[in-house]
């Protein structure tokens, strides 16, 4: 097959979560282990791995850790999901995306094996083994692996990492993971392995007890990053966060959304642990890695400014109630001090009612339909918003909504685009911006 034919197969012939939602989720590791066995168990050939789970912030955390390790001179594999523009964003080594030829060869080999095909693996199962095989073939020094969904039954959970990290817990994917934060935490805690140190970013009450109990049962040393912050202060600036008094001195972190202070504590705590094994992690590596995460790893969509004319356009992939608790105050501040347009869209399994309660009432709204099959029609989003006193126009695509916001007679100072990873992906595609 050609590369495009290979992508068409992966997107349309293999169960894919972004298209089907829960219908593409296959809990359990049996199929993953079967695939891994065919490709000579690549997860067992990797020199070292770092496993990153949690509800929000795991992408930022994974990219940041990878950026520092790469800046320290290590060969670093990075596996994240979903992608924004190009499938190959999911699988990188030292910031470079996996080659198209490798993707085609891997899928061709899969299709030549009836015993594998008849198991009907999901898109994520196939992609995970592709990533692990690629990292093993390229002999990376370390692979940073982001959990797809949950943890205990997620197919990335076949690895035994050097360090596990869980960023935080909030309500998301409740139909699959549980209806309380404690139930969701129990699923996320499934990545805690026997004797493997675990970093917890933020947890309190029942959630904290879930993690502490799991770690104790697995004899896994546990560190709660918020108990002893790895910096004296963290100040959110316009284009960075200044962390003062870290183990490596004062650091300017490129990721500057309000949520990144919490992520920063998790990341720096993890780096302290990792520096015991990866001894080349030093002041320069930390400052360079955290200071240019996006340039080093290709990360986008974390309070990212994509252009500044005729308005400042900011996008963010925050898509659940946990993410919007961080976004909402920043957006309210913008709406209070300038003319703010909100280009917003969602997929159909998110708690849009709860998110709408956090939206700024004094912004102008342009509701969009994401291009994925699970995209919630903009008319529905507009109707839910109207019930919360938020009114605007609705459009059949993100591009139409964005164009309307940018050409509105009132000339907005800032246009925010978000609500879903897929809304941000549609924006970047429309603007032909690639990581």
Buried (B, 14 or more C-beta within 10 A) or exposed (E): EEBEEBBEBBEEEBBBBBBBBEEBBBEEBEBBBBBBEBBEBBBEBBBBBBBBBBBBBBBBBBBBBBBBBBBBEBBBBBBBBBBBBBBBBBBBBBBEBBEBEBBBEBBEEBBEEEEBEEBEBBBBBBBBBBBBBBBBEBEBBBBBBBBBBBBBBBBBBBBBBBBBBBBBBBBBBBEBBBEBBBBBBBBBBBBBBEEBBBBBBBBEEBBBEBBBEBBEEBEBEBBBBBEEBBBEEBEBEEEBBBBEEBBBEEBBBBBBBBBBBBBBBBBBBBBBBBBEEBEEBBEEBBBBBBBBBBEBBBBBBBBBEBEEEEBBBBBBBBBBBBBBBBBBEBBBEBBEEEBBBBBBBBBBBBBBEEBBEBBBEEBBBBBBBBBBEBBBBBEBBBEBBBEBEBEBBBBEBBBBBBBBBBEBEEEBBBBBBBBBBBBBBBBBBBBEBEB
